[in-house]
């Protein structure tokens, strides 16, 4: 009987204590739960859950718009090459010797090799300039190692990740909801989808 009275007294004391507010804070990029208010943001667990629910609703809306083809980027086909003018000559058929044929083939092969080497050199130079520019704008380091991550800014994702530059973007959905800019980037390479809400990457799938 005495133990039961002590147990009831303890429960009464606990019930009388004020309930501590649990705050979800972000410290060094990681969620931390604490009684004290956050240093930089005032967000309770309930508020965080509501925000996450709203962001997920934005993601679903972006997925629906993507299925409808909103923002679909279609490549326009290149214009057809102009017709090749043929040298009519004297209208007579003049068969070529084997030596002439071999010489024309050798010259054509040399031109093709020279053109390929020139284009490869130009592409390599453009790539080097672009990577150097990315490294300069994005705080140095090897830009080919920078990968998308949740929490990075939308601008940093577009400008500083190799995936945004070479991931084969095939569709970008961009809308505004609740005065927030929503974006969905769809790629041919993995990860296939990158979501951005109000200028911040919120999901990578």
Backbone as CSV, one residue per row, in Angstrom:
resi,resn,N_x,N_y,N_z,CA_x,CA_y,CA_z,C_x,C_y,C_z
1,UNK,0.836,-1.200,0.000,0.000,0.000,0.000,0.870,1.248,0.000
2,UNK,1.983,1.130,0.784,2.902,2.261,0.858,3.568,2.505,-0.488
3,UNK,3.977,1.391,-1.168,4.609,1.519,-2.485,3.654,2.128,-3.502
4,UNK,2.396,1.736,-3.442,1.407,2.264,-4.366,1.216,3.764,-4.154
5,UNK,1.268,4.195,-2.868,1.116,5.618,-2.597,2.291,6.401,-3.149
6,UNK,3.505,5.823,-2.980,4.689,6.496,-3.507,4.641,6.594,-5.026
7,UNK,4.151,5.503,-5.675,4.043,5.520,-7.135,3.070,6.579,-7.599
8,UNK,1.945,6.700,-6.878,0.963,7.702,-7.262,1.489,9.110,-7.076
9,UNK,2.287,9.304,-5.988,2.868,10.617,-5.742,3.853,10.990,-6.841
10,UNK,4.671,10.004,-7.287,5.640,10.272,-8.353,4.934,10.652,-9.643
11,UNK,3.860,9.935,-9.978,3.107,10.253,-11.193,2.508,11.647,-11.108
12,UNK,2.036,12.006,-9.932,1.435,13.330,-9.757,2.481,14.424,-9.941
13,UNK,3.697,14.173,-9.421,4.763,15.169,-9.567,5.158,15.338,-11.025
14,UNK,5.280,14.203,-11.742,5.638,14.274,-13.160,4.579,15.010,-13.949
15,UNK,3.307,14.731,-13.632,2.212,15.384,-14.349,2.199,16.882,-14.076
16,UNK,2.677,17.259,-12.885,2.646,18.673,-12.539,3.751,19.458,-13.223
17,UNK,4.810,18.762,-13.664,5.913,19.457,-14.322,5.467,19.978,-15.675
18,UNK,5.937,21.170,-16.080,5.571,21.677,-17.405,6.217,20.843,-18.494
19,UNK,5.477,20.585,-19.569,6.000,19.785,-20.671,7.089,20.575,-21.391
20,UNK,8.261,19.932,-21.587,9.366,20.604,-22.269,9.097,20.624,-23.772
21,UNK,9.325,21.759,-24.372,9.141,21.878,-25.822,10.326,21.249,-26.531
22,UNK,10.060,20.382,-27.466,11.136,19.736,-28.224,11.295,20.488,-29.532
23,UNK,12.483,20.947,-29.773,12.775,21.712,-30.979,13.694,20.923,-31.888
24,UNK,13.349,20.911,-33.164,14.211,20.273,-34.166,15.092,21.357,-34.777
25,UNK,16.383,21.270,-34.524,17.327,22.259,-35.023,18.287,21.596,-35.997
26,UNK,18.921,22.402,-36.799,19.924,21.915,-37.741,21.278,22.424,-37.285
27,UNK,22.158,21.497,-36.907,23.506,21.833,-36.436,24.505,21.145,-37.342
28,UNK,25.338,21.925,-38.002,26.330,21.375,-38.942,25.664,20.529,-40.020
29,UNK,24.490,20.984,-40.464,23.799,20.294,-41.538,23.037,19.055,-41.119
30,UNK,22.987,18.748,-39.797,22.298,17.533,-39.320,21.167,17.918,-38.369
31,UNK,20.032,17.191,-38.438,18.922,17.504,-37.525,19.256,17.103,-36.095
32,UNK,18.985,18.002,-35.136,19.237,17.754,-33.713,17.983,18.149,-32.945
33,UNK,17.533,17.259,-32.014,16.362,17.546,-31.187,16.837,18.036,-29.821
34,UNK,16.291,19.167,-29.376,16.713,19.727,-28.098,15.569,20.494,-27.462
35,UNK,15.683,20.684,-26.109,14.660,21.427,-25.381,14.753,22.919,-25.660
36,UNK,15.994,23.429,-25.748,16.189,24.865,-25.951,15.839,25.254,-27.381
37,UNK,15.414,26.485,-27.580,15.134,26.937,-28.951,16.397,26.896,-29.806
38,UNK,16.209,26.743,-31.081,17.344,26.695,-32.005,18.030,28.058,-32.035
39,UNK,19.334,28.023,-32.273,20.092,29.269,-32.323,19.693,30.111,-33.526
40,UNK,19.571,29.468,-34.695,19.336,30.221,-35.919,17.912,30.107,-36.428
41,UNK,17.184,29.073,-35.981,15.819,28.924,-36.478,14.926,28.444,-35.344
42,UNK,13.689,28.849,-35.382,12.724,28.479,-34.345,11.717,27.535,-34.981
43,UNK,12.005,26.239,-34.973,11.116,25.276,-35.614,10.894,24.096,-34.683
44,UNK,9.639,23.855,-34.323,9.314,22.719,-33.475,9.190,21.465,-34.329
45,UNK,9.048,20.333,-33.668,8.880,19.072,-34.382,7.631,19.111,-35.249
46,UNK,6.552,19.667,-34.704,5.302,19.752,-35.472,5.484,20.634,-36.701
47,UNK,6.177,21.740,-36.535,6.413,22.632,-37.667,7.298,21.966,-38.722
48,UNK,8.300,21.221,-38.261,9.172,20.513,-39.207,8.393,19.462,-39.979
49,UNK,7.496,18.739,-39.285,6.693,17.719,-39.950,5.767,18.356,-40.986
50,UNK,5.193,19.495,-40.641,4.306,20.190,-41.573,5.086,20.673,-42.793
51,UNK,6.292,21.184,-42.557,7.125,21.642,-43.677,7.506,20.476,-44.586
52,UNK,7.891,19.346,-43.992,8.249,18.179,-44.800,7.057,17.685,-45.617
53,UNK,5.873,17.736,-45.015,4.666,17.310,-45.729,4.385,18.220,-46.922
54,UNK,4.566,19.519,-46.715,4.331,20.486,-47.789,5.347,20.306,-48.922
55,UNK,6.607,20.057,-48.561,7.644,19.847,-49.581,7.362,18.584,-50.386
56,UNK,6.914,17.544,-49.704,6.595,16.301,-50.421,5.419,16.517,-51.365
57,UNK,4.472,17.366,-50.969,3.358,17.686,-51.866,3.867,18.436,-53.102
58,UNK,4.835,19.320,-52.912,5.446,20.000,-54.054,6.108,18.982,-54.981
59,UNK,6.814,17.999,-54.394,7.475,16.973,-55.214,6.457,16.200,-56.050
60,UNK,5.331,15.837,-55.429,4.307,15.093,-56.167,3.737,15.934,-57.302
61,UNK,3.541,17.221,-57.062,3.027,18.091,-58.115,4.026,18.201,-59.268
62,UNK,5.304,18.321,-58.947,6.324,18.384,-59.990,6.359,17.093,-60.798
63,UNK,6.213,15.949,-60.118,6.181,14.667,-60.834,4.999,14.624,-61.804
64,UNK,3.844,15.100,-61.337,2.652,15.100,-62.195,2.850,16.005,-63.405
65,UNK,3.436,17.168,-63.186,3.685,18.087,-64.304,4.688,17.489,-65.292
66,UNK,5.685,16.772,-64.764,6.666,16.136,-65.651,6.008,15.081,-66.525
67,UNK,5.078,14.307,-65.927,4.365,13.289,-66.721,3.515,13.921,-67.813
68,UNK,3.035,15.146,-67.556,2.232,15.848,-68.564,3.088,16.497,-69.650
69,UNK,4.404,16.433,-69.478,5.297,16.996,-70.482,5.600,18.464,-70.296
70,UNK,5.274,19.028,-69.132,5.561,20.432,-68.882,7.080,20.635,-68.846
71,UNK,7.532,21.636,-69.569,8.959,21.937,-69.560,9.800,20.959,-70.364
72,UNK,9.158,20.119,-71.158,9.914,19.135,-71.919,10.824,19.833,-72.905
73,UNK,12.079,19.458,-72.904,13.057,20.041,-73.809,13.253,19.107,-74.991
74,UNK,12.842,19.550,-76.129,12.990,18.740,-77.331,14.077,19.353,-78.203
75,UNK,14.930,18.517,-78.689,15.987,18.993,-79.575,15.426,19.181,-80.977
76,UNK,15.668,20.345,-81.564,15.207,20.582,-82.930,16.161,19.889,-83.892
77,UNK,15.617,19.186,-84.878,16.501,18.480,-85.809,17.332,19.464,-86.611
78,UNK,18.560,19.111,-86.926,19.395,20.024,-87.710,18.831,20.192,-89.110
79,UNK,19.081,21.346,-89.711,18.561,21.547,-91.072,19.235,20.594,-92.048
80,UNK,18.516,20.194,-93.105,19.113,19.265,-94.065,20.281,19.923,-94.789
81,UNK,21.299,19.139,-95.127,22.446,19.725,-95.826,22.049,20.194,-97.220
82,UNK,22.715,21.213,-97.707,22.381,21.696,-99.057,22.727,20.638,-100.098
83,UNK,21.999,20.626,-101.218,22.291,19.626,-102.248,23.694,19.828,-102.830
84,UNK,24.337,18.719,-103.099,25.689,18.765,-103.651,25.608,18.940,-105.159
85,UNK,26.333,19.938,-105.643,26.362,20.176,-107.078,27.367,19.222,-107.730
86,UNK,26.937,18.625,-108.766,27.801,17.671,-109.454,28.391,18.311,-110.707
87,UNK,29.611,17.952,-110.942,30.284,18.440,-112.136,29.879,17.554,-113.314
88,UNK,29.116,18.168,-114.192,28.615,17.389,-115.319,29.728,17.062,-116.319
89,UNK,30.746,17.920,-116.394,31.834,17.664,-117.348,31.336,17.671,-118.781
90,UNK,31.876,16.747,-119.553,31.466,16.685,-120.963,30.335,15.696,-121.200
91,UNK,29.795,15.158,-120.082,28.682,14.229,-120.216,29.120,12.812,-120.547
92,UNK,30.392,12.592,-120.678,30.896,11.255,-120.998,31.379,10.563,-119.722
93,UNK,31.254,9.260,-119.659,31.720,8.488,-118.515,33.203,8.170,-118.698
94,UNK,34.012,8.586,-117.700,35.442,8.336,-117.756,35.819,7.471,-116.553
95,UNK,36.026,6.201,-116.717,36.387,5.328,-115.597,37.728,5.734,-114.993
96,UNK,37.806,5.587,-113.622,39.041,5.942,-112.928,39.937,4.721,-112.810
97,UNK,41.191,4.994,-112.826,42.153,3.904,-112.656,42.225,3.526,-111.174
98,UNK,42.788,2.354,-110.912,42.930,1.927,-109.514,43.824,2.892,-108.742
99,UNK,44.822,3.424,-109.374,45.709,4.386,-108.705,44.953,5.641,-108.321
100,UNK,44.070,6.135,-109.201,43.280,7.316,-108.890,42.330,7.061,-107.714
101,UNK,41.717,5.875,-107.737,40.772,5.532,-106.656,41.514,5.457,-105.322
102,UNK,42.686,4.790,-105.314,43.466,4.679,-104.080,43.907,6.047,-103.590
103,UNK,44.307,6.917,-104.475,44.748,8.255,-104.089,43.592,9.070,-103.521
104,UNK,42.403,8.965,-104.121,41.245,9.683,-103.602,40.853,9.149,-102.220
105,UNK,40.929,7.836,-102.041,40.605,7.248,-100.746,41.606,7.681,-99.681
106,UNK,42.897,7.712,-100.060,43.927,8.132,-99.116,43.736,9.597,-98.718
107,UNK,43.426,10.464,-99.710,43.206,11.882,-99.421,41.966,12.080,-98.537
108,UNK,40.897,11.330,-98.820,39.671,11.444,-98.020,39.924,10.985,-96.583
109,UNK,40.688,9.885,-96.422,41.010,9.382,-95.088,41.858,10.390,-94.313
110,UNK,42.804,11.027,-95.002,43.653,12.027,-94.342,42.828,13.225,-93.906
111,UNK,41.897,13.673,-94.774,41.046,14.814,-94.407,40.164,14.477,-93.207
112,UNK,39.607,13.261,-93.210,38.753,12.845,-92.096,39.543,12.782,-90.792
113,UNK,40.754,12.221,-90.846,41.587,12.135,-89.651,41.961,13.523,-89.128
114,UNK,42.314,14.415,-90.043,42.677,15.779,-89.649,41.493,16.512,-89.035
115,UNK,40.303,16.343,-89.630,39.100,16.999,-89.103,38.746,16.445,-87.730
116,UNK,38.864,15.118,-87.555,38.565,14.500,-86.260,39.515,15.002,-85.180
117,UNK,40.799,15.069,-85.492,41.779,15.551,-84.522,41.520,17.013,-84.158
118,UNK,41.145,17.821,-85.140,40.856,19.225,-84.859,39.655,19.376,-83.942
119,UNK,38.583,18.613,-84.232,37.387,18.689,-83.395,37.659,18.177,-81.981
120,UNK,38.439,17.102,-81.865,38.773,16.578,-80.537,39.564,17.610,-79.735
121,UNK,40.504,18.284,-80.384,41.303,19.299,-79.689,40.431,20.468,-79.248
122,UNK,39.504,20.886,-80.102,38.601,21.987,-79.740,37.696,21.584,-78.581
123,UNK,37.180,20.345,-78.604,36.311,19.868,-77.519,37.080,19.795,-76.204
124,UNK,38.319,19.294,-76.258,39.131,19.203,-75.044,39.416,20.586,-74.480
125,UNK,39.687,21.557,-75.359,39.956,22.918,-74.895,38.705,23.530,-74.263
126,UNK,37.531,23.317,-74.881,36.285,23.838,-74.304,36.016,23.216,-72.944
127,UNK,36.234,21.901,-72.828,35.999,21.208,-71.563,36.935,21.738,-70.478
128,UNK,38.188,21.937,-70.832,39.149,22.455,-69.859,38.753,23.846,-69.387
129,UNK,38.355,24.703,-70.322,37.933,26.057,-69.946,36.700,26.017,-69.054
130,UNK,35.754,25.128,-69.365,34.539,25.044,-68.575,34.834,24.545,-67.159
131,UNK,35.670,23.502,-67.035,36.008,22.969,-65.715,36.796,23.977,-64.896
132,UNK,37.688,24.704,-65.547,38.428,25.745,-64.833,37.481,26.829,-64.335
133,UNK,36.503,27.202,-65.170,35.524,28.198,-64.754,34.668,27.704,-63.599
134,UNK,34.260,26.420,-63.642,33.483,25.842,-62.549,34.284,25.864,-61.254
135,UNK,35.561,25.465,-61.331,36.392,25.445,-60.127,36.548,26.843,-59.544
136,UNK,36.681,27.835,-60.408,36.850,29.210,-59.934,35.581,29.731,-59.288
137,UNK,34.432,29.444,-59.900,33.164,29.941,-59.354,32.728,29.180,-58.123
138,UNK,33.160,27.940,-57.984,32.601,27.055,-56.962,33.580,26.751,-55.829
139,UNK,34.532,27.629,-55.603,35.398,27.476,-54.441,36.574,26.564,-54.637
140,UNK,36.987,26.323,-55.864,38.158,25.496,-56.114,37.853,24.009,-56.013
141,UNK,38.910,23.211,-56.019,38.747,21.761,-55.978,38.432,21.200,-57.346
142,UNK,38.307,19.900,-57.398,38.030,19.207,-58.652,36.528,19.213,-58.887
143,UNK,36.032,19.958,-59.883,34.581,20.025,-60.091,33.978,18.700,-60.535
144,UNK,34.788,17.794,-61.071,34.245,16.505,-61.510,33.873,15.615,-60.326
145,UNK,34.287,15.999,-59.119,33.974,15.199,-57.930,32.812,15.777,-57.126
146,UNK,32.293,16.922,-57.556,31.195,17.550,-56.818,29.879,16.911,-57.243
147,UNK,29.175,16.315,-56.299,27.935,15.595,-56.607,26.749,16.328,-55.992
148,UNK,25.554,16.113,-56.533,24.364,16.740,-55.941,24.135,16.234,-54.527
149,UNK,23.665,17.119,-53.654,23.324,16.723,-52.286,22.161,17.579,-51.790
150,UNK,21.348,16.979,-50.948,20.214,17.697,-50.365,20.750,18.811,-49.476
151,UNK,20.188,19.998,-49.630,20.597,21.131,-48.821,21.450,22.134,-49.567
152,UNK,22.054,21.712,-50.704,22.837,22.662,-51.476,21.888,23.589,-52.224
153,UNK,22.364,24.763,-52.574,21.501,25.704,-53.275,21.263,25.228,-54.705
154,UNK,20.149,25.672,-55.252,19.818,25.326,-56.630,20.889,25.842,-57.584
155,UNK,21.386,27.061,-57.308,22.424,27.647,-58.166,23.707,26.832,-58.100
156,UNK,24.071,26.380,-56.901,25.292,25.574,-56.764,25.140,24.252,-57.496
157,UNK,23.954,23.657,-57.419,23.717,22.401,-58.134,23.896,22.600,-59.630
158,UNK,23.293,23.650,-60.177,23.354,23.875,-61.626,24.750,24.263,-62.094
159,UNK,25.448,25.074,-61.297,26.725,25.623,-61.738,27.926,24.761,-61.352
160,UNK,27.809,23.993,-60.265,29.009,23.399,-59.675,29.030,21.878,-59.635
161,UNK,28.002,21.200,-60.141,28.046,19.736,-60.133,28.212,19.215,-61.553
162,UNK,29.024,18.195,-61.673,29.277,17.605,-62.985,28.012,16.942,-63.507
163,UNK,27.118,16.520,-62.595,25.882,15.857,-63.020,24.986,16.832,-63.770
164,UNK,24.880,18.071,-63.249,24.034,19.056,-63.917,24.591,19.427,-65.274
165,UNK,25.917,19.367,-65.420,26.545,19.754,-66.682,26.581,18.611,-67.685
166,UNK,26.795,17.376,-67.202,26.990,16.255,-68.125,26.062,15.075,-67.846
167,UNK,25.049,15.262,-66.986,24.169,14.148,-66.637,23.112,13.851,-67.675
168,UNK,23.099,14.614,-68.761,22.109,14.371,-69.807,20.727,14.856,-69.420
169,UNK,20.609,16.151,-69.069,19.301,16.681,-68.688,18.345,16.559,-69.872
170,UNK,17.169,16.017,-69.611,16.198,15.828,-70.685,14.911,16.599,-70.444
171,UNK,14.721,17.079,-69.234,13.507,17.833,-68.944,13.716,18.657,-67.681
172,UNK,13.218,19.889,-67.696,13.244,20.760,-66.522,11.846,21.321,-66.326
173,UNK,11.258,21.045,-65.164,9.939,21.578,-64.823,10.148,22.711,-63.831
174,UNK,9.640,23.885,-64.131,9.803,25.046,-63.251,8.452,25.746,-63.098
175,UNK,7.962,25.825,-61.859,6.700,26.514,-61.566,6.873,27.292,-60.270
176,UNK,5.898,28.144,-59.978,5.910,28.896,-58.722,4.656,28.567,-57.932
177,UNK,4.845,28.247,-56.652,3.738,27.950,-55.756,4.015,28.615,-54.408
178,UNK,2.999,29.260,-53.846,3.136,29.903,-52.531,4.341,30.844,-52.501
179,UNK,4.562,31.551,-53.605,5.689,32.485,-53.731,7.036,31.781,-53.621
180,UNK,7.060,30.500,-53.946,8.303,29.732,-53.933,8.555,29.170,-55.329
181,UNK,9.803,29.187,-55.751,10.177,28.625,-57.043,10.419,27.126,-56.881
182,UNK,9.680,26.318,-57.645,9.836,24.859,-57.599,10.476,24.398,-58.900
183,UNK,11.444,23.491,-58.799,12.084,22.958,-59.993,12.292,21.462,-59.851
184,UNK,12.143,20.785,-60.977,12.456,19.357,-61.073,13.341,19.173,-62.295
185,UNK,14.517,18.601,-62.065,15.455,18.307,-63.154,15.431,16.804,-63.397
186,UNK,15.188,16.403,-64.633,15.187,14.988,-64.988,16.379,14.710,-65.905
187,UNK,17.105,13.621,-65.589,18.328,13.285,-66.303,18.240,11.877,-66.874
188,UNK,19.033,11.647,-67.903,19.134,10.292,-68.447,20.028,9.422,-67.569
189,UNK,20.982,10.034,-66.863,21.890,9.289,-65.982,21.406,9.370,-64.539
190,UNK,21.852,8.408,-63.706,21.480,8.412,-62.293,22.313,9.439,-61.535
191,UNK,21.734,10.108,-60.509,20.318,10.072,-60.141,19.455,10.731,-61.220
192,UNK,18.262,10.183,-61.385,17.414,10.612,-62.492,16.621,11.882,-62.182
193,UNK,16.372,12.163,-60.890,15.527,13.308,-60.537,16.173,14.109,-59.407
194,UNK,16.194,15.418,-59.590,16.672,16.334,-58.548,15.595,17.398,-58.354
195,UNK,15.096,17.506,-57.107,14.025,18.452,-56.780,14.616,19.669,-56.051
196,UNK,14.050,20.835,-56.342,14.487,22.075,-55.695,13.258,22.875,-55.306
197,UNK,13.236,23.325,-54.051,12.130,24.130,-53.535,12.705,25.399,-52.923
198,UNK,12.250,26.542,-53.413,12.657,27.828,-52.884,14.182,27.992,-52.902
199,UNK,14.799,27.535,-54.000,16.235,27.745,-54.168,17.135,26.765,-53.464
200,UNK,16.568,25.662,-52.912,17.363,24.669,-52.173,17.004,23.276,-52.683
201,UNK,17.999,22.426,-52.900,17.756,21.041,-53.323,17.136,20.296,-52.159
202,UNK,15.955,19.698,-52.373,15.206,19.049,-51.311,15.142,17.536,-51.432
203,UNK,15.424,16.986,-52.616,15.392,15.534,-52.778,16.185,15.157,-54.020
204,UNK,16.811,13.962,-53.965,17.562,13.402,-55.088,17.143,11.954,-55.216
205,UNK,16.619,11.582,-56.374,16.090,10.220,-56.527,16.527,9.615,-57.846
